[in-house]
Amino acid sequence: MPATNREAGRNVHIYGAKDPTTALGGLILTPGVTNANFYSMIEIFCIFDSNYLLQDEGDMEIQRDGNPLHPGKYYILTNGVRKYLAHHIKAITKYEYLVRTISASSGTRLGSFRDAIRQRDRRCVITGQAVVNADIGIWTGFEAAYVFPLAYEQHWINNNFSRWITILAAKGGAINSIQNGMLLENTIHALFDSYHISINPDDNYQVVCFINDCFINDWRGIAGKHLDQQFPEDPSRPVDQLFRWHFRQAVFANMRGAGEPVFECDFPPGSDTMGEIISGPKAAERMEFELFSRLAAGNEEKAIGS
């Protein structure tokens, strides 16, 4: 199945006033997104050199407030968006957006990382679902997730992300710190890794869904909810800087232009997995991620066996 972009299903569309026919981006609107949230998201992928405001289709100015955002077309009014051109967007993509996929055949967790996350959280941090069989050692359906992916450890090192970590890992360097992970239900883990959902640390740890909430008819509905109070009070929780990094990635992936590709990750036995990756979009970036994911998996096996 070919990869698709993320503009399908959008009901919020963003235009520049000088070209009201070409969308700069958009959003699948889910519960919890406010006008103020919308402004802050636009400022992640669009750089301005003057003050600006948003207007809706009825020429009504949108205030930067806590009122819910509504579906529709929105227009950016300003003296000029600074260099909102193809070469500028490519520069942001190259240095800011990191392709991340899910592969059932590769793992990226160290045993020590997994165990530390389990001991601390004992629940899905996002849904709040408790691991009811934790006391007898059964964690089925729950996984230790990295906020920043282990496959990009060199990017972590190059940008000195370790400066944010205050609790060092027992093995594997700062990227394997408990402050770079959390326990998630496996479905939530897949959505988080795909940037379909994220956590905004600058809005009281609100869960933002960039696709329709899979749990909207379930008590675990997550769109617009805030993490429980136990989370921000825990000094060993993931640091805000890493959540902020992930949230920016999610905005880049889902809101800018047509969005980033959504990759097929379920390959039946006998599939030409590498062939499908190579023939698809962002082949080099995806191959890099898959390669380093598998290297990380090998290191995990060695660590567990030692």
Disulfide bonds with the S-S distance in Angstrom:
none
